[in-house]
Amino acid sequence: MGLLTNPSISQKAKYCRKLVRYNTAICLTLYLLGVGFFCALPDANFNSGTYFSENALLPGLVNSELEMETVNLVKSLSSELQRERENYPKGMPYPWLLAKMRRFGLETHTHNFTLNYPFGGGKRFKGENVYGILRAPRIASTEAIVISVPYRPPETVHTDVSAGVPLMLAFADFARRKKYWAKDIIFLVTEQEQLGMQAWLEAYHGGDEGRILDSGLLRARAGSIQAALNLEVQSLDISHINLKIEGLNGQLPNLDLHNLVQKLSSKNGIIAGYKQSSSSPKRSFRYQDKLLNLLSMVFSQASGVPTGNHGLFHKYGIEALTLEAVKRERTQQQQFQEVGSMLRIIEGICRSLNNLLERFHQSFFFYLLVSNDRFVSIGDYMPSLALMAGALLIKAFIHYLSLYYTGDNDETEKSEETDAVETKQKAGNIDIGYFSVGIVLLVAHTLGALVVLLPQSKAVSNYLHEAELSTQFGLFSLFVAVLVVALTLPAFCSLSGINGEALHVAVLLELGTVLLAVGMLNFSLGFSLSVLLVPFIILIRPAASRGAMFLSRLCCLLINPLVVLYCVLLALTWYLFPELAFKPMLNKALTATMDALTFSVVDSMIYGNWLFDMVSLIFVPCWVLLWVLLFPK
């Protein structure tokens, strides 16, 4: 009888019943604490000032050796390029680029690549890059630096950045005459934006052939690439520099590289910063400005799409960023006094990188920028995500306790002996149908795998082409068909009683764990998903009254991945096109949803963006399981 009269059992049952009774309030409190913690990050007490961790960079300690001869060369090359562009309205002036690179003493080559478009019925798109290598005179070709410029033809819909080509070529002519280089310098002009850069990087690092993107072969290589600088120069008359740092899957360059560019830019008289939008220094001390800057970085990073060609270097362990030199808005005659400053910035960056004795390994790779000179490290922002995702894990634990303890509001306490006997008997009578739960889990994740595999099927691609359906509409119809199957799933595999509770625990554990894992790799994505999903998931109650069940099903429909995507794009459409009427706005948002789905599938197949795969393999099955739970027998 000692077990039946142990007072600790009664006390534990009392606390467990309280947890079960107030589980929704506890989880919502944790969620609000997580959001509040993130909102406190812009405060100076929760962030730090930027500083250099790698002293070998020696930023700004060298005297520039650039002369007016190089500046005049930039102007001359710019005039020549503008004349050449008239002869190549849809392509790149290869003969002119090759001739100039060879004239400046570079080891010059071309690189051909082919895109076998997966949804075009056998369509192929070809492109060609041009690159020149300046061999280091002081050491063998063991390490290298890349300076790249994306070439956009005159007929492109994007902003013209052809001014970066004469800047790069003039700096190549200047660097050729210097003997202090200890690293090879690769001067690269890419075609087809990120597609050309992806093909060149795959070919440089020995990518697989015969894939969707046939990267081809390189005739020459330099050393192991240590860092890369991508130039997007809109004009030789520069107002300010906007630093682009977000890379593929939310990866960021080492913070020292960002600090290096900022220091050299301010030294040479050009304002530079992250999301710099004017020529005035971005030093706002207002809390709301810092919070908006923090949120803008979160939204940019969450998509996993690179903001420039630099973003494709990160997955190869190469630190890179883009310098977007914004054109000065003026009505008078242009002045080019900023050309020399821009050249000195490029020179300072390359000479600082030339000092490196090893790869970037100090400073921070996971951070959020509050302003140009303040940042939040991973140790400071992760608690906000841990609180929100932890709410799901705690809810899973409380649901597990509910299998053994009820949350009845009994005014009279039961005796210790009765409590202990009931708890022991209930624990012995619980029989979880693990096989039934496993079957439902398998079916739901099979649907998620179909969402990933069907767009990659050649049979599906050929059918869409033969049916003369647009790629966007065909893929959207495919995803809607899978969604309809998921909606009818409760009629075939609904669970009841203890099995439903066990499945609910499994779903909460999976979601909480995945949000934490995603946040470790891409905090912005994990945080965004947590803000959107966690409150709805907390409010979902499978076993409840009729009104509560209706609310739960409504919450479940709102967090469907397709519905979330459409609502986000509808809000963006309303913000960007406020003049549209209601019905045209809905249609435009639907078209944007189809385009976004298509682009995410193509990005996954070509570049390796795992946003689409992750949502399909994890969040779609979890949504299916939650939907099944809301239709118990």
C-alpha positions as CSV (number, residue, x, y, z in Angstrom):
1,M,0.0,0.0,0.0
2,G,3.0,2.3,0.1
3,L,2.6,3.2,-3.6
4,L,-1.0,4.1,-3.2
5,T,-0.4,6.4,-0.3
6,N,2.7,8.2,-1.7
7,P,1.8,11.9,-1.5
8,S,4.1,12.8,-4.4
9,I,1.7,11.1,-6.8
10,S,-1.2,13.1,-5.7
11,Q,0.8,16.4,-5.9
12,K,2.0,15.5,-9.4
13,A,-1.5,14.7,-10.6
14,K,-2.6,18.1,-9.3
15,Y,0.0,20.0,-11.2
16,C,-0.5,18.0,-14.4
17,R,-4.3,18.7,-14.3
18,K,-3.5,22.4,-14.1
19,L,-1.1,22.2,-17.1
20,V,-3.8,20.4,-19.1
21,R,-6.5,22.9,-18.1
22,Y,-4.4,26.0,-18.9
23,N,-2.4,24.7,-21.8
24,T,-3.7,27.2,-24.4
25,A,-3.0,30.2,-22.1
26,I,0.5,28.9,-21.4
27,C,1.4,28.3,-25.0
28,L,0.0,31.7,-26.1
29,T,2.0,33.4,-23.4
30,L,5.2,31.8,-24.6
31,Y,4.4,32.9,-28.2
32,L,3.8,36.5,-27.1
33,L,7.0,36.5,-25.1
34,G,8.9,35.3,-28.2
35,V,7.4,38.1,-30.4
36,G,8.1,40.6,-27.6
37,F,11.7,39.5,-27.3
38,F,12.2,40.0,-31.1
39,C,10.7,43.4,-30.9
40,A,13.2,44.3,-28.1
41,L,16.2,43.5,-30.3
42,P,16.5,47.0,-31.9
43,D,17.2,48.4,-28.5
44,A,20.9,49.1,-27.9
45,N,20.9,46.8,-24.8
46,F,20.2,43.8,-27.0
47,N,22.5,44.4,-30.0
48,S,26.2,45.2,-30.5
49,G,28.3,47.5,-32.5
50,T,30.2,46.1,-35.5
51,Y,33.9,45.5,-35.2
52,F,36.7,43.6,-37.1
53,S,37.6,40.1,-35.8
54,E,40.1,39.4,-38.6
55,N,43.0,41.8,-38.1
56,A,44.9,40.4,-41.1
57,L,42.5,42.4,-43.4
58,L,44.3,45.6,-42.3
59,P,41.4,47.7,-43.8
60,G,42.3,51.2,-44.9
61,L,46.0,51.0,-43.9
62,V,47.3,51.1,-47.4
63,N,47.8,54.2,-49.6
64,S,45.9,54.1,-52.9
65,E,48.1,54.1,-56.0
66,L,45.4,54.8,-58.5
67,E,46.0,57.8,-60.8
68,M,43.9,59.9,-63.1
69,E,45.1,57.7,-66.0
70,T,42.9,54.8,-64.7
71,V,39.9,57.2,-64.3
72,N,40.3,58.4,-67.8
73,L,40.5,54.8,-69.0
74,V,37.1,54.1,-67.4
75,K,35.5,57.0,-69.3
76,S,37.0,55.9,-72.5
77,L,35.9,52.3,-72.1
78,S,32.4,53.4,-71.1
79,S,32.0,55.3,-74.4
80,E,33.3,52.4,-76.4
81,L,31.0,49.9,-74.7
82,Q,27.9,52.1,-75.3
83,R,28.7,52.0,-79.0
84,E,29.2,48.3,-79.0
85,R,25.9,47.7,-77.1
86,E,24.1,49.2,-80.1
87,N,25.3,46.4,-82.3
88,Y,24.3,43.7,-79.8
89,P,20.8,44.6,-78.6
90,K,20.0,41.1,-77.3
91,G,23.4,39.7,-76.4
92,M,26.8,40.4,-75.1
93,P,29.6,42.0,-77.2
94,Y,31.9,39.1,-76.9
95,P,34.6,40.2,-79.4
96,W,35.0,43.6,-77.7
97,L,35.2,42.0,-74.2
98,L,37.7,39.4,-75.3
99,A,39.9,41.9,-77.1
100,K,40.0,44.3,-74.1
101,M,40.8,41.5,-71.7
102,R,43.6,40.3,-73.9
103,R,44.9,43.8,-74.4
104,F,45.2,44.3,-70.6
105,G,47.3,41.1,-70.3
106,L,44.7,38.7,-68.8
107,E,44.5,35.0,-69.6
108,T,41.1,35.2,-71.3
109,H,38.6,32.4,-72.0
110,T,34.9,31.9,-72.7
111,H,32.5,29.5,-71.0
112,N,29.4,28.0,-72.7
113,F,26.4,26.6,-70.8
114,T,23.0,25.2,-71.7
115,L,19.7,25.2,-69.8
116,N,17.5,22.2,-70.6
117,Y,14.2,23.9,-69.4
118,P,12.2,21.2,-67.6
119,F,8.8,22.4,-68.6
120,G,9.4,23.6,-72.1
121,G,8.9,20.4,-74.1
122,G,12.6,20.1,-74.8
123,K,13.4,23.8,-75.1
124,R,17.1,24.8,-74.6
125,F,18.6,28.1,-73.7
126,K,22.3,28.8,-74.3
127,G,24.5,31.4,-72.8
128,E,28.2,32.3,-72.7
129,N,30.4,33.9,-70.0
130,V,33.7,35.7,-70.5
131,Y,36.4,35.6,-67.9
132,G,40.0,36.6,-67.6
133,I,42.6,35.5,-65.0
134,L,45.4,37.7,-63.6
135,R,47.9,35.2,-62.3
136,A,49.5,36.2,-58.9
137,P,53.2,37.1,-59.5
138,R,54.3,36.3,-56.0
139,I,52.9,32.7,-55.5
140,A,51.6,29.7,-57.4
141,S,47.9,29.7,-58.3
142,T,46.6,28.3,-54.9
143,E,44.1,31.1,-54.0
144,A,41.9,33.5,-55.9
145,I,39.6,36.5,-55.7
146,V,36.6,36.9,-58.1
147,I,35.3,40.3,-59.4
148,S,32.2,39.8,-61.4
149,V,29.7,41.9,-63.3
150,P,26.3,40.7,-64.7
151,Y,25.8,41.9,-68.2
152,R,22.3,43.0,-69.2
153,P,21.6,43.7,-72.9
154,P,19.9,47.0,-73.9
155,E,16.5,45.3,-74.3
156,T,16.4,43.9,-70.8
157,V,13.6,44.9,-68.4
158,H,16.1,45.2,-65.5
159,T,18.1,48.2,-64.5
160,D,21.1,48.8,-66.7
161,V,24.4,48.0,-64.9
162,S,26.7,48.0,-67.8
163,A,28.8,50.7,-66.2
164,G,30.4,48.0,-64.0
165,V,32.2,46.5,-67.0
166,P,34.5,49.5,-67.8
167,L,35.2,49.9,-64.0
168,M,36.2,46.2,-63.8
169,L,38.4,46.4,-67.0
170,A,40.1,49.6,-65.9
171,F,40.9,48.0,-62.5
172,A,42.3,44.9,-64.3
173,D,44.7,47.1,-66.2
174,F,45.8,48.8,-63.0
175,A,46.2,45.5,-61.1
176,R,48.3,44.0,-63.9
177,R,51.1,46.5,-63.3
178,K,51.4,45.7,-59.6
179,K,53.6,43.0,-58.2
180,Y,52.2,42.6,-54.7
181,W,49.3,40.2,-55.5
182,A,49.5,36.9,-53.6
183,K,46.2,35.7,-55.0
184,D,44.9,35.2,-58.5
185,I,42.2,37.7,-59.6
186,I,39.4,36.4,-61.8
187,F,37.5,39.1,-63.8
188,L,34.1,37.6,-64.8
189,V,31.3,38.9,-67.0
190,T,28.2,36.7,-66.8
191,E,25.2,36.3,-69.1
192,Q,21.7,35.5,-68.1
193,E,22.0,36.9,-64.6
194,Q,22.2,34.2,-61.9
195,L,21.9,31.4,-64.4
196,G,25.3,32.3,-65.9
197,M,26.9,32.6,-62.5
198,Q,25.5,29.2,-61.3
199,A,26.8,27.5,-64.5
200,W,30.3,29.1,-64.0
201,L,30.5,28.1,-60.4
202,E,29.4,24.5,-61.1
203,A,31.9,24.2,-63.9
204,Y,34.7,25.8,-61.7
205,H,34.1,23.3,-58.9
206,G,33.4,20.3,-61.1
207,G,29.6,20.1,-61.2
208,D,27.7,17.2,-62.6
209,E,27.0,17.1,-66.3
210,G,23.7,16.1,-67.9
211,R,21.5,17.9,-65.4
212,I,18.9,20.5,-66.1
213,L,21.7,23.1,-66.2
214,D,24.6,21.8,-68.3
215,S,27.4,23.8,-66.9
216,G,29.9,22.8,-69.5
217,L,33.7,22.9,-69.0
218,L,36.2,25.6,-68.2
219,R,39.4,25.8,-70.2
220,A,41.4,27.3,-67.3
221,R,41.0,27.7,-63.6
222,A,42.7,29.7,-60.9
223,G,43.2,28.8,-57.2
224,S,40.7,28.2,-54.5
225,I,38.3,31.1,-54.4
226,Q,38.6,33.0,-51.0
227,A,36.1,35.8,-51.6
228,A,34.0,37.4,-54.4
229,L,32.8,40.9,-55.2
230,N,29.9,41.4,-57.5
231,L,29.5,44.9,-59.1
232,E,26.1,46.4,-60.2
233,V,27.0,49.9,-61.2
234,Q,24.1,51.8,-62.7
235,S,26.1,54.8,-63.8
236,L,29.6,56.4,-63.5
237,D,27.9,59.3,-61.6
238,I,27.2,57.5,-58.3
239,S,25.0,58.7,-55.5
240,H,25.5,56.0,-52.9
241,I,26.2,52.2,-52.6
242,N,23.6,49.7,-51.5
243,L,25.1,46.5,-50.1
244,K,23.4,43.3,-51.0
245,I,24.3,40.4,-48.7
246,E,21.4,37.9,-48.7
247,G,22.4,34.7,-50.5
248,L,20.9,31.4,-51.4
249,N,18.8,29.8,-48.7
250,G,19.3,32.8,-46.4
251,Q,23.1,32.4,-46.1
252,L,25.1,35.6,-45.3
253,P,28.7,36.6,-45.9
254,N,31.1,36.9,-43.0
255,L,30.4,40.1,-41.1
256,D,34.0,41.2,-41.5
257,L,33.5,41.5,-45.2
258,H,30.5,43.7,-44.8
259,N,32.4,45.9,-42.3
260,L,35.4,46.1,-44.7
261,V,33.3,47.5,-47.5
262,Q,31.6,50.0,-45.2
263,K,34.9,51.2,-43.8
264,L,36.5,51.7,-47.2
265,S,33.4,53.4,-48.6
266,S,33.2,55.9,-45.9
267,K,37.0,56.5,-46.2
268,N,36.6,57.3,-49.9
269,G,33.6,59.6,-49.5
270,I,30.8,57.4,-50.8
271,I,28.0,56.5,-48.4
272,A,27.4,52.7,-48.3
273,G,25.1,50.6,-46.2
274,Y,22.7,47.7,-46.1
275,K,19.4,48.8,-47.9
276,Q,20.9,52.3,-48.3
277,S,18.3,54.3,-50.1
278,S,19.8,57.8,-50.2
279,S,23.1,59.6,-50.2
280,S,22.7,60.7,-46.6
281,P,24.2,58.6,-43.8
282,K,21.9,56.0,-42.4
283,R,22.2,56.7,-38.7
284,S,18.7,56.8,-37.3
285,F,18.4,56.5,-33.6
286,R,14.7,56.1,-33.6
287,Y,13.4,52.7,-32.5
288,Q,10.9,52.3,-35.3
289,D,13.5,52.8,-38.0
290,K,15.7,50.2,-36.5
291,L,12.8,47.8,-36.2
292,L,11.8,48.4,-39.8
293,N,15.4,47.8,-41.0
294,L,15.5,44.5,-39.0
295,L,12.1,43.4,-40.4
296,S,13.2,44.2,-44.0
297,M,16.2,42.0,-43.6
298,V,14.0,39.2,-42.2
299,F,11.6,39.4,-45.1
300,S,14.4,39.5,-47.7
301,Q,16.3,36.6,-46.1
302,A,13.2,34.4,-45.5
303,S,12.5,33.7,-49.2
304,G,15.9,32.1,-49.7
305,V,16.3,33.8,-53.1
306,P,19.7,35.6,-53.6
307,T,19.5,39.4,-54.0
308,G,22.4,39.2,-56.5
309,N,24.9,37.0,-58.2
310,H,27.0,37.0,-55.0
311,G,24.4,34.8,-53.3
312,L,25.4,31.7,-55.2
313,F,29.0,31.7,-53.9
314,H,27.9,31.0,-50.3
315,K,27.0,27.4,-50.8
316,Y,30.6,26.8,-51.9
317,G,32.0,28.3,-48.7
318,I,33.0,31.6,-50.5
319,E,32.3,34.9,-48.8
320,A,30.7,37.3,-51.3
321,L,28.5,40.4,-51.5
322,T,27.2,42.8,-54.2
323,L,28.0,46.5,-54.4
324,E,25.0,48.2,-56.1
325,A,26.2,51.7,-57.1
326,V,23.0,53.7,-57.4
327,K,22.8,56.4,-60.1
328,R,22.7,60.0,-58.9
329,E,19.4,61.7,-59.7
330,R,20.3,65.1,-61.3
331,T,19.0,67.1,-64.2
332,Q,22.3,68.9,-64.9
333,Q,25.3,67.6,-66.7
334,Q,26.8,64.5,-65.2
335,Q,30.0,64.7,-63.1
336,F,32.3,61.7,-62.7
337,Q,34.2,62.6,-59.5
338,E,32.9,59.4,-57.9
339,V,34.7,57.1,-60.5
340,G,38.0,57.5,-58.7
341,S,36.4,56.8,-55.3
342,M,34.7,53.7,-56.6
343,L,38.0,52.4,-58.1
344,R,39.8,53.0,-54.8
345,I,37.1,51.1,-52.9
346,I,37.6,48.1,-55.3
347,E,41.3,48.5,-54.9
348,G,41.1,48.6,-51.1
349,I,38.8,45.5,-50.9
350,C,41.1,43.5,-53.1
351,R,44.3,44.5,-51.3
352,S,42.7,43.7,-47.9
353,L,41.6,40.3,-49.2
354,N,45.1,39.9,-50.6
355,N,46.4,40.1,-47.0
356,L,44.3,37.2,-45.7
357,L,46.4,34.2,-44.6
358,E,43.4,31.9,-44.3
359,R,39.7,31.7,-45.1
360,F,37.2,33.8,-43.2
361,H,36.5,31.9,-40.0
362,Q,36.2,34.6,-37.3
363,S,33.5,37.1,-36.8
364,F,29.8,36.1,-37.5
365,F,28.1,34.1,-40.2
366,F,24.7,34.3,-38.6
367,Y,23.5,37.8,-37.8
368,L,20.8,40.4,-38.4
369,L,21.7,44.1,-39.1
370,V,19.9,46.7,-37.1
371,S,21.7,49.6,-38.8
372,N,24.9,50.1,-40.7
373,D,27.0,49.8,-37.6
374,R,25.0,47.6,-35.3
375,F,24.0,44.0,-35.5
376,V,22.3,41.2,-33.6
377,S,24.2,37.9,-33.3
378,I,22.7,34.4,-33.3
379,G,23.0,34.1,-29.5
380,D,20.8,37.1,-29.1
381,Y,18.0,36.5,-31.5
382,M,17.5,32.7,-31.2
383,P,15.6,32.9,-27.8
384,S,12.7,34.6,-29.6
385,L,12.4,31.6,-32.0
386,A,13.0,29.1,-29.2
387,L,10.1,30.6,-27.2
388,M,7.6,30.4,-30.1
389,A,8.7,26.9,-31.4
390,G,9.0,25.7,-27.8
391,A,5.4,26.6,-27.3
392,L,4.5,23.7,-29.7
393,L,6.9,21.3,-27.9
394,I,5.3,22.2,-24.6
395,K,1.8,21.8,-26.0
396,A,2.9,18.3,-27.2
397,F,4.0,17.5,-23.7
398,I,0.8,18.7,-22.2
399,H,-1.2,16.7,-24.7
400,Y,0.8,13.7,-23.7
401,L,-0.1,14.4,-20.1
402,S,-3.8,14.6,-21.0
403,L,-3.7,11.0,-22.0
404,Y,-3.3,10.3,-18.2
405,Y,-4.8,13.3,-16.5
406,T,-8.0,15.1,-17.2
407,G,-8.5,18.8,-16.8
408,D,-11.9,18.7,-14.9
409,N,-12.7,21.6,-12.6
410,D,-13.6,19.6,-9.5
411,E,-14.1,21.8,-6.6
412,T,-13.4,19.0,-4.1
413,E,-10.0,17.3,-4.2
414,K,-9.9,13.5,-4.4
415,S,-8.2,11.5,-1.8
416,E,-4.6,10.6,-2.3
417,E,-5.5,6.9,-2.6
418,T,-8.2,7.4,-5.2
419,D,-5.9,9.7,-7.3
420,A,-3.1,7.2,-7.3
421,V,-5.3,4.2,-8.1
422,E,-7.1,6.0,-11.0
423,T,-3.8,7.2,-12.5
424,K,-2.3,3.7,-12.3
425,Q,-5.4,2.1,-13.8
426,K,-5.6,4.7,-16.6
427,A,-2.0,4.2,-17.5
428,G,-2.5,0.5,-17.7
429,N,-5.6,0.7,-19.8
430,I,-4.2,3.1,-22.5
431,D,-3.7,1.3,-25.7
432,I,-2.3,3.5,-28.5
433,G,-2.8,2.1,-32.0
434,Y,0.7,2.8,-33.2
435,F,0.0,1.0,-36.5
436,S,-3.0,3.1,-37.3
437,V,-1.2,6.3,-36.4
438,G,1.8,5.2,-38.5
439,I,-0.4,4.6,-41.5
440,V,-1.9,8.1,-41.3
441,L,1.6,9.6,-41.0
442,L,2.8,7.6,-44.0
443,V,-0.1,8.7,-46.2
444,A,0.3,12.3,-45.3
445,H,4.0,12.4,-46.0
446,T,3.4,10.5,-49.2
447,L,1.2,13.4,-50.4
448,G,4.0,15.8,-49.5
449,A,6.5,13.7,-51.5
450,L,4.1,13.7,-54.5
451,V,4.1,17.6,-54.4
452,V,7.9,17.5,-54.7
453,L,8.2,14.6,-57.3
454,L,5.3,15.3,-59.7
455,P,6.8,18.6,-61.0
456,Q,10.1,16.8,-61.7
457,S,8.4,14.0,-63.6
458,K,9.1,14.0,-67.4
459,A,5.7,12.5,-68.0
460,V,4.0,15.4,-66.3
461,S,6.1,17.9,-68.1
462,N,5.4,16.3,-71.5
463,Y,1.7,16.2,-70.7
464,L,1.5,19.9,-69.8
465,H,3.4,20.7,-73.0
466,E,1.2,18.5,-75.2
467,A,-2.0,19.9,-73.6
468,E,-0.8,23.4,-74.5
469,L,-1.2,24.5,-70.9
470,S,1.0,27.2,-69.5
471,T,3.6,26.1,-67.0
472,Q,2.2,28.3,-64.3
473,F,-1.4,27.1,-64.7
474,G,-0.4,23.4,-65.1
475,L,1.7,23.3,-62.0
476,F,-0.9,25.2,-60.0
477,S,-3.6,22.8,-61.2
478,L,-1.3,19.9,-60.1
479,F,-1.0,21.4,-56.6
480,V,-4.7,22.1,-56.3
481,A,-5.4,18.4,-57.2
482,V,-3.2,17.2,-54.4
483,L,-4.9,19.6,-52.1
484,V,-8.3,18.2,-53.0
485,V,-7.1,14.7,-52.3
486,A,-5.9,15.9,-48.9
487,L,-9.2,17.5,-48.1
488,T,-11.0,14.2,-48.7
489,L,-8.5,12.2,-46.7
490,P,-10.5,12.4,-43.4
491,A,-13.3,10.3,-45.0
492,F,-10.8,7.3,-45.3
493,C,-8.4,7.5,-42.4
494,S,-10.1,9.4,-39.5
495,L,-9.0,8.5,-36.0
496,S,-10.8,8.5,-32.7
497,G,-10.0,8.7,-29.0
498,I,-6.5,8.0,-27.9
499,N,-5.1,7.5,-31.4
500,G,-6.1,11.0,-32.4
501,E,-4.4,12.4,-29.3
502,A,-1.2,10.4,-30.1
503,L,-1.2,11.7,-33.6
504,H,-1.7,15.3,-32.4
505,V,1.4,14.9,-30.1
506,A,3.4,13.6,-33.1
507,V,2.4,16.5,-35.3
508,L,3.2,19.1,-32.6
509,L,6.6,17.5,-32.0
510,E,7.4,17.4,-35.7
511,L,6.4,21.1,-36.3
512,G,8.3,22.4,-33.2
513,T,11.4,20.5,-34.1
514,V,11.4,21.5,-37.7
515,L,10.9,25.2,-36.9
516,L,13.9,25.1,-34.5
517,A,16.0,23.3,-37.1
518,V,15.1,25.7,-39.9
519,G,15.8,28.6,-37.6
520,M,19.3,27.4,-37.0
521,L,20.0,27.5,-40.8
522,N,17.8,30.4,-41.8
523,F,16.5,32.3,-38.8
524,S,14.4,34.7,-40.8
525,L,12.4,31.8,-42.5
526,G,12.0,30.0,-39.2
527,F,10.8,33.2,-37.4
528,S,8.4,34.1,-40.2
529,L,6.8,30.6,-40.2
530,S,6.6,30.7,-36.4
531,V,4.8,34.0,-36.4
532,L,2.3,32.9,-39.0
533,L,1.7,29.3,-37.9
534,V,2.2,28.9,-34.1
535,P,-0.9,30.9,-32.9
536,F,-3.3,29.0,-35.3
537,I,-1.8,25.7,-34.3
538,I,-2.2,26.5,-30.6
539,L,-5.8,27.4,-31.1
540,I,-6.6,24.2,-33.0
541,R,-8.6,21.8,-30.7
542,P,-9.6,18.5,-32.3
543,A,-11.9,17.3,-29.5
544,A,-14.1,20.3,-28.7
545,S,-17.6,21.7,-28.9
546,R,-19.2,22.4,-32.3
547,G,-18.4,26.1,-32.2
548,A,-14.8,25.4,-31.2
549,M,-14.5,22.8,-33.9
550,F,-15.7,25.2,-36.5
551,L,-13.1,27.7,-35.4
552,S,-10.4,25.0,-35.4
553,R,-11.2,24.0,-39.0
554,L,-11.2,27.7,-40.1
555,C,-7.7,28.1,-38.5
556,C,-6.5,25.0,-40.3
557,L,-7.7,26.3,-43.6
558,L,-6.0,29.6,-43.1
559,I,-2.6,28.0,-42.5
560,N,-2.8,25.8,-45.6
561,P,0.5,26.6,-47.6
562,L,-1.4,27.6,-50.7
563,V,-3.8,29.9,-48.7
564,V,-0.9,31.5,-46.8
565,L,1.0,32.1,-50.1
566,Y,-2.1,33.7,-51.7
567,C,-2.8,35.9,-48.7
568,V,0.8,37.2,-48.6
569,L,0.8,38.0,-52.3
570,L,-2.7,39.6,-52.0
571,A,-1.4,41.9,-49.3
572,L,1.7,42.7,-51.4
573,T,-0.5,43.4,-54.4
574,W,-2.7,45.7,-52.4
575,Y,0.4,47.5,-51.1
576,L,2.0,47.9,-54.5
577,F,-1.1,48.5,-56.6
578,P,-3.6,50.4,-54.4
579,E,-5.3,51.8,-57.5
580,L,-6.7,48.4,-58.5
581,A,-10.3,47.5,-57.9
582,F,-11.1,44.5,-55.7
583,K,-11.8,41.9,-58.4
584,P,-8.7,42.7,-60.5
585,M,-6.6,42.7,-57.4
586,L,-7.8,39.2,-56.6
587,N,-7.0,38.0,-60.1
588,K,-3.6,39.7,-60.1
589,A,-2.8,38.0,-56.7
590,L,-3.8,34.6,-58.2
591,T,-1.5,35.1,-61.2
592,A,1.3,36.1,-58.8
593,T,0.6,32.9,-56.8
594,M,1.0,30.8,-59.9
595,D,4.2,32.5,-60.9
596,A,5.6,32.2,-57.3
597,L,4.9,28.5,-57.3
598,T,6.6,28.0,-60.7
599,F,9.6,30.1,-59.8
600,S,10.1,28.2,-56.5
601,V,10.0,24.8,-58.3
602,V,12.5,26.0,-60.9
603,D,14.8,27.5,-58.2
604,S,14.7,24.2,-56.4
605,M,15.6,22.3,-59.5
606,I,18.3,24.6,-60.8
607,Y,19.9,26.5,-57.9
608,G,19.1,24.2,-55.0
609,N,16.8,26.5,-53.1
610,W,15.2,24.2,-50.5
611,L,12.2,26.4,-49.6
612,F,9.8,24.6,-51.9
613,D,11.1,21.1,-50.9
614,M,10.9,21.9,-47.2
615,V,7.4,23.2,-47.3
616,S,6.2,20.2,-49.4
617,L,7.9,17.5,-47.4
618,I,7.3,18.9,-43.9
619,F,4.5,21.5,-43.7
620,V,2.1,20.1,-46.3
621,P,2.0,16.7,-44.5
622,C,1.7,18.4,-41.1
623,W,-1.2,20.4,-42.4
624,V,-2.8,17.2,-43.8
625,L,-2.5,15.6,-40.4
626,L,-4.0,18.5,-38.6
627,W,-6.9,18.4,-41.0
628,V,-7.5,14.7,-40.4
629,L,-7.5,15.3,-36.6
630,L,-10.4,17.8,-37.0
631,F,-12.7,15.1,-38.3
632,P,-12.7,12.4,-35.5
633,K,-15.1,9.5,-35.6
